Amino acid sequence: MSAKRELLTHYHAEYGSADRRSKTRILDAICAATGWHRKYAVCKLSAPLVPPKRSKRRRKRLYGPNEEAALVKVWRLSDYMAGKRLAPFMGEFVQVLERHGELVLPEPTRSKLLTMSAATIDRLLRSHRQIRGRGLVSTRPGSLLKSQVAIRLSNGWDDARPGFGEIDCVAHCAERYEGEFFHTVGYTDVATGWSEFRPLRTKGQKETTTALDSIGNSLPFKILGLDSDNGSEFINWHLANYCREKGIQLTRCRPYHKNDQCRIEQKNGAIVRKHAGYARYQTNEHFKLLTRLYSLLKYLVNYFEPSAKGKQKPMTPYRRLLSTGTLSEETTKQLEETYLALNPVQLRKDLLRVKAELGGLTNTVSFLDEAPETDR
């Protein structure tokens, strides 16, 4: 286009004062160079040579400093959720914060905050991201019962029904695997995303089974199936006999196919590593703090942290569990009473105190106090 404009400028003055033969020559040259139709070239050469003015359309900024400050505060109180998880949960979370007196927003700041899209949230929070570390793999294969524990197939479970979950262990050994240290065993429900964790003094077969039994007694639904990796803490007679007595279907993933357990693996990073960190834990005080840590995370993760499931809208495990319609009226009422009594900000303050004592992520302890004020 720039070359065509240069050619038109070059011949424009000459064409205006030329005779018939010269105009024919100019039109032939321009049509041959540009591919224009002859009539279009005549119009362009006869019209005044005025460059068109391009008006750059500028959108008025919808979200100002007040909305951005409110978003930062809610984002911090939500423990730094991504936009795709926070956007559909924004309305409910703001109501919870307001119910417990943790957030007061004026209009129209509140209304604008509730209408923010996931892309807008991520754009406004782009400069506040942090990178975390990595841990060691501690899985040791157990081969004694491999032939008797079936590999979970794609059609082996009823994934839409609460009770079928994945289990895994995480080692708290820092960068050295030698010696004694604690582990964490976790359970994640496939249908709802409901997750719970317990610390282990040793990754022994009996202690692992006892921790899983504790998780099963704490869940608001009955465990129907457990899917594990091929570690010796799961592929053993203790867990096999326990599942047989409880009527639980025990399966395992394929060796060296970590994505077979994608749900619990994701929770290992998003919950265990995020909050317990990568330090080495091996004392009685560490064990007590880990127990306290997971008792707080049970409520925060399941009631106030939405998770995505396929193409479905992100929902908290609590909401997704209620939507299944499989709970009794008594259980549903108990869950609703628990939900209304929980203050996520107070829970997170308690969580940060435990994390500070545990020695992990001490730089985030004061984020609740440093959040920008948006109600003034």
C-alpha positions as CSV (number, residue, x, y, z in Angstrom):
1,M,0.0,0.0,0.0
2,S,2.8,2.4,0.7
3,A,4.3,1.8,-2.7
4,K,1.0,2.4,-4.4
5,R,0.6,5.7,-2.5
6,E,4.1,6.8,-3.6
7,L,3.3,6.0,-7.2
8,L,0.0,7.9,-7.0
9,T,1.7,10.9,-5.4
10,H,4.3,10.9,-8.2
11,Y,1.8,11.0,-11.1
12,H,-1.0,13.0,-9.4
13,A,0.2,16.5,-10.4
14,E,1.3,15.4,-13.9
15,Y,-2.0,13.8,-14.6
16,G,-4.0,16.9,-13.7
17,S,-2.2,19.1,-16.4
18,A,-1.5,16.4,-19.0
19,D,-3.2,16.0,-22.4
20,R,-5.2,13.0,-23.5
21,R,-2.3,11.0,-24.8
22,S,-0.2,11.7,-21.7
23,K,-3.1,10.7,-19.4
24,T,-3.4,7.4,-21.3
25,R,0.3,6.7,-20.8
26,I,0.0,7.5,-17.1
27,L,-3.0,5.3,-16.6
28,D,-1.3,2.4,-18.5
29,A,1.7,2.7,-16.2
30,I,-0.3,2.8,-12.9
31,C,-2.7,0.0,-13.9
32,A,0.2,-2.2,-14.9
33,A,2.1,-1.5,-11.6
34,T,-0.8,-1.7,-9.2
35,G,-3.3,-4.0,-10.8
36,W,-6.1,-1.4,-10.4
37,H,-9.1,-1.2,-12.7
38,R,-8.7,1.7,-15.2
39,K,-11.8,3.6,-13.9
40,Y,-10.6,3.2,-10.3
41,A,-7.2,4.7,-11.3
42,V,-9.0,7.6,-13.0
43,C,-10.9,8.3,-9.8
44,K,-7.8,8.2,-7.6
45,L,-5.8,10.5,-9.9
46,S,-8.7,13.0,-10.3
47,A,-9.6,13.2,-6.6
48,P,-7.7,15.6,-4.3
49,L,-4.5,14.0,-2.9
50,V,-5.5,14.1,0.8
51,P,-4.2,11.3,3.1
52,P,-7.1,9.7,4.9
53,K,-7.2,10.4,8.6
54,R,-7.3,7.3,10.7
55,S,-9.0,7.8,14.0
56,K,-7.6,5.5,16.6
57,R,-10.4,4.1,18.7
58,R,-9.6,4.3,22.4
59,R,-11.7,2.4,24.8
60,K,-12.5,4.1,28.0
61,R,-10.9,2.3,31.0
62,L,-13.5,0.4,32.9
63,Y,-11.5,-0.7,35.9
64,G,-9.7,2.1,37.7
65,P,-7.3,2.1,40.7
66,N,-10.1,1.3,43.2
67,E,-11.2,-1.8,41.3
68,E,-7.6,-2.9,40.9
69,A,-6.9,-2.5,44.6
70,A,-10.1,-4.4,45.5
71,L,-9.1,-7.2,43.1
72,V,-5.6,-7.4,44.7
73,K,-7.1,-7.7,48.2
74,V,-9.6,-10.4,47.2
75,W,-6.9,-12.2,45.2
76,R,-4.6,-12.3,48.3
77,L,-7.4,-13.4,50.6
78,S,-8.1,-16.2,48.1
79,D,-4.5,-17.3,48.4
80,Y,-3.6,-16.1,44.9
81,M,-6.1,-18.0,42.7
82,A,-5.7,-17.9,38.9
83,G,-8.3,-15.9,37.0
84,K,-10.1,-18.9,35.6
85,R,-10.8,-20.2,39.1
86,L,-11.4,-16.8,40.8
87,A,-13.8,-15.3,38.2
88,P,-16.7,-17.8,38.6
89,F,-16.1,-17.9,42.4
90,M,-15.9,-14.1,42.8
91,G,-19.5,-13.5,43.8
92,E,-19.7,-16.2,46.4
93,F,-16.3,-15.4,47.9
94,V,-17.0,-11.7,48.2
95,Q,-20.3,-12.6,50.0
96,V,-18.4,-14.8,52.4
97,L,-15.9,-12.1,53.2
98,E,-18.6,-9.6,53.7
99,R,-20.6,-11.9,56.0
100,H,-17.6,-12.2,58.3
101,G,-16.7,-8.5,58.2
102,E,-13.4,-9.1,56.3
103,L,-14.3,-6.9,53.3
104,V,-16.3,-3.7,52.8
105,L,-16.5,-2.4,49.2
106,P,-18.3,0.7,48.0
107,E,-20.4,0.9,44.9
108,P,-19.7,0.9,42.0
109,T,-16.4,-0.8,42.9
110,R,-18.1,-3.9,44.2
111,S,-20.3,-4.3,41.1
112,K,-17.4,-3.9,38.7
113,L,-15.3,-6.4,40.7
114,L,-18.1,-9.0,40.3
115,T,-18.2,-8.5,36.5
116,M,-14.5,-9.0,35.8
117,S,-13.7,-11.7,33.4
118,A,-10.9,-14.3,33.9
119,A,-8.7,-12.6,31.3
120,T,-9.1,-9.2,32.9
121,I,-8.2,-10.6,36.3
122,D,-5.0,-12.2,35.0
123,R,-4.1,-9.0,33.1
124,L,-4.5,-6.8,36.2
125,L,-2.5,-9.3,38.4
126,R,0.2,-10.1,35.9
127,S,2.9,-8.4,37.9
128,H,2.3,-10.3,41.1
129,R,3.3,-13.9,40.2
130,Q,5.9,-16.0,42.0
131,I,7.7,-19.2,41.1
132,R,8.0,-22.1,43.6
133,G,10.5,-24.9,43.9
134,R,10.5,-28.7,43.3
135,G,10.8,-31.8,45.4
136,L,12.2,-35.3,45.1
137,V,10.4,-38.5,44.1
138,S,10.2,-41.1,46.9
139,T,8.1,-43.9,45.3
140,R,9.6,-47.3,45.7
141,P,7.8,-50.1,43.7
142,G,5.9,-52.8,45.5
143,S,5.7,-56.0,43.5
144,L,4.3,-58.6,45.9
145,L,0.6,-58.0,45.1
146,K,0.9,-56.4,41.6
147,S,-0.7,-59.4,39.9
148,Q,-3.7,-59.2,42.4
149,V,-4.3,-55.5,42.2
150,A,-5.9,-54.6,38.9
151,I,-4.8,-51.7,36.7
152,R,-7.5,-49.1,36.6
153,L,-9.1,-48.9,33.1
154,S,-10.9,-45.9,31.7
155,N,-14.3,-47.6,32.1
156,G,-13.5,-49.2,35.5
157,W,-15.1,-46.6,37.7
158,D,-18.2,-44.5,38.0
159,D,-16.4,-41.1,37.9
160,A,-19.6,-39.2,38.3
161,R,-20.3,-40.6,41.7
162,P,-18.5,-39.4,44.9
163,G,-16.4,-42.1,46.6
164,F,-13.9,-43.1,43.9
165,G,-10.6,-41.4,44.6
166,E,-6.9,-41.3,43.9
167,I,-4.2,-41.6,46.7
168,D,-0.5,-40.8,46.8
169,C,2.4,-40.0,49.1
170,V,4.7,-37.0,49.2
171,A,8.1,-37.0,50.9
172,H,9.3,-34.2,53.2
173,C,13.0,-34.9,52.8
174,A,14.2,-31.6,51.3
175,E,17.2,-32.4,49.0
176,R,18.4,-35.5,50.9
177,Y,16.6,-38.8,50.9
178,E,18.8,-40.5,53.5
179,G,17.7,-40.9,57.1
180,E,14.3,-40.5,58.7
181,F,11.7,-38.0,57.7
182,F,7.9,-37.6,57.4
183,H,5.6,-38.1,54.5
184,T,2.1,-37.0,53.6
185,V,-0.6,-39.3,52.3
186,G,-3.4,-37.7,50.3
187,Y,-6.8,-38.5,48.9
188,T,-8.6,-36.7,46.0
189,D,-12.1,-37.6,44.9
190,V,-12.5,-37.9,41.2
191,A,-16.1,-36.7,40.9
192,T,-16.0,-33.7,43.3
193,G,-12.3,-32.9,43.8
194,W,-12.8,-33.2,47.6
195,S,-9.2,-33.6,49.0
196,E,-7.8,-34.5,52.5
197,F,-4.3,-35.2,53.7
198,R,-2.6,-36.8,56.7
199,P,1.0,-36.8,57.9
200,L,3.0,-40.0,58.2
201,R,5.9,-40.6,60.5
202,T,7.1,-43.4,58.3
203,K,5.8,-44.6,54.9
204,G,5.0,-48.0,56.5
205,Q,2.2,-50.2,55.2
206,K,0.3,-50.3,58.5
207,E,0.6,-46.6,59.2
208,T,-0.5,-45.6,55.7
209,T,-3.6,-47.8,56.0
210,T,-4.4,-46.2,59.3
211,A,-4.1,-42.7,57.8
212,L,-6.4,-43.7,54.9
213,D,-8.9,-45.0,57.4
214,S,-8.8,-41.7,59.2
215,I,-9.4,-39.9,55.9
216,G,-12.3,-42.2,55.1
217,N,-14.0,-41.5,58.5
218,S,-13.7,-37.8,57.9
219,L,-15.2,-37.7,54.4
220,P,-18.8,-36.7,54.0
221,F,-19.3,-39.7,51.7
222,K,-18.3,-43.3,51.7
223,I,-15.1,-44.4,49.9
224,L,-16.0,-46.8,47.1
225,G,-12.7,-47.1,45.3
226,L,-9.0,-46.3,45.7
227,D,-6.5,-45.9,42.9
228,S,-2.8,-45.7,43.8
229,D,0.5,-45.8,42.2
230,N,2.7,-48.9,42.4
231,G,4.5,-47.9,45.6
232,S,5.0,-50.5,48.3
233,E,3.1,-48.4,50.8
234,F,-0.1,-49.1,48.8
235,I,0.5,-52.4,47.1
236,N,0.6,-54.6,50.2
237,W,-1.6,-56.9,52.3
238,H,-2.5,-54.3,54.9
239,L,-4.3,-52.1,52.4
240,A,-5.7,-55.0,50.3
241,N,-7.3,-56.6,53.4
242,Y,-8.6,-53.2,54.6
243,C,-10.3,-52.5,51.2
244,R,-11.7,-56.0,51.2
245,E,-13.3,-55.6,54.6
246,K,-14.7,-52.1,53.7
247,G,-16.0,-53.2,50.3
248,I,-13.6,-50.8,48.5
249,Q,-12.4,-51.4,45.0
250,L,-8.6,-51.2,45.0
251,T,-6.8,-50.5,41.7
252,R,-3.4,-49.1,40.6
253,C,-2.1,-47.0,37.8
254,R,0.3,-48.2,35.0
255,P,4.0,-48.1,36.0
256,Y,5.7,-45.0,34.8
257,H,2.4,-43.3,33.7
258,K,2.2,-40.5,36.2
259,N,-0.7,-38.9,34.3
260,D,-2.9,-41.8,35.2
261,Q,-3.1,-40.1,38.6
262,C,-3.3,-36.6,37.3
263,R,-5.8,-35.4,40.0
264,I,-3.9,-36.3,43.1
265,E,-0.6,-35.3,41.5
266,Q,-2.0,-31.9,40.8
267,K,-3.1,-31.6,44.5
268,N,0.3,-32.7,45.7
269,G,1.7,-29.5,44.1
270,A,-1.2,-27.1,44.6
271,I,-1.8,-28.1,48.2
272,V,1.0,-30.1,49.9
273,R,4.0,-28.4,48.2
274,K,2.4,-25.0,48.2
275,H,1.7,-25.0,51.9
276,A,4.1,-27.5,53.5
277,G,6.9,-26.5,51.2
278,Y,10.1,-28.5,50.4
279,A,11.7,-28.5,53.8
280,R,12.7,-31.6,55.8
281,Y,10.4,-32.5,58.6
282,Q,11.4,-35.1,61.2
283,T,10.6,-33.9,64.7
284,N,7.5,-34.4,66.9
285,E,6.8,-30.7,66.7
286,H,6.9,-30.9,62.9
287,F,4.4,-33.7,63.0
288,K,2.0,-31.8,65.2
289,L,2.2,-28.7,63.0
290,L,1.7,-30.8,59.8
291,T,-1.4,-32.3,61.5
292,R,-2.7,-28.8,62.3
293,L,-1.8,-27.6,58.8
294,Y,-3.9,-30.3,57.0
295,S,-6.8,-29.8,59.4
296,L,-7.0,-26.2,58.3
297,L,-6.5,-27.0,54.6
298,K,-9.4,-29.4,54.7
299,Y,-11.8,-26.5,55.1
300,L,-10.0,-24.0,52.9
301,V,-9.5,-26.3,50.0
302,N,-12.9,-28.0,50.0
303,Y,-15.1,-25.0,50.8
304,F,-13.3,-21.9,49.4
305,E,-11.0,-23.0,46.5
306,P,-12.8,-23.8,43.2
307,S,-11.2,-26.3,40.9
308,A,-11.8,-27.0,37.2
309,K,-13.1,-30.3,35.9
310,G,-12.9,-30.7,32.2
311,K,-15.0,-28.1,30.4
312,Q,-17.2,-27.5,33.4
313,K,-17.3,-24.2,35.2
314,P,-14.9,-24.1,38.1
315,M,-16.6,-25.0,41.4
316,T,-15.5,-25.7,44.9
317,P,-15.6,-29.3,46.0
318,Y,-18.3,-28.4,48.5
319,R,-20.6,-27.0,45.7
320,R,-19.8,-29.9,43.3
321,L,-20.6,-32.4,46.1
322,L,-24.0,-30.8,46.8
323,S,-24.8,-30.8,43.0
324,T,-24.4,-34.6,42.8
325,G,-27.6,-35.1,44.8
326,T,-26.2,-38.2,46.5
327,L,-26.0,-36.9,50.1
328,S,-28.6,-37.5,52.7
329,E,-30.5,-34.5,54.1
330,E,-28.7,-34.8,57.4
331,T,-25.3,-34.7,55.8
332,T,-26.3,-31.9,53.5
333,K,-27.5,-29.8,56.5
334,Q,-24.3,-30.5,58.4
335,L,-22.1,-29.4,55.5
336,E,-24.2,-26.2,55.0
337,E,-23.9,-25.4,58.8
338,T,-20.1,-25.9,58.6
339,Y,-19.9,-23.7,55.5
340,L,-21.8,-20.8,57.1
341,A,-19.7,-20.9,60.2
342,L,-16.3,-20.9,58.4
343,N,-14.4,-17.6,58.0
344,P,-11.8,-18.1,55.2
345,V,-9.7,-15.1,56.3
346,Q,-9.4,-16.4,59.9
347,L,-8.6,-19.9,58.6
348,R,-5.9,-18.5,56.4
349,K,-4.4,-16.4,59.2
350,D,-4.3,-19.6,61.3
351,L,-2.7,-21.4,58.4
352,L,0.0,-18.8,57.9
353,R,0.9,-18.9,61.6
354,V,1.3,-22.7,61.4
355,K,3.4,-22.3,58.2
356,A,5.5,-19.7,59.9
357,E,6.2,-22.1,62.8
358,L,6.8,-24.9,60.3
359,G,9.5,-22.8,58.7
360,G,8.0,-22.6,55.2
361,L,7.1,-19.5,53.2
362,T,7.6,-17.1,56.1
363,N,7.6,-14.1,53.6
364,T,3.8,-14.5,53.1
365,V,2.8,-14.2,56.8
366,S,2.0,-10.5,56.7
367,F,0.1,-10.4,53.3
368,L,-3.3,-10.1,55.1
369,D,-2.1,-6.9,56.9
370,E,-0.5,-5.4,53.8
371,A,-3.5,-5.8,51.5
372,P,-4.6,-2.5,50.0
373,E,-7.5,-0.8,51.7
374,T,-10.4,-0.4,49.3
375,D,-13.3,0.6,51.6
376,R,-12.2,4.2,52.1
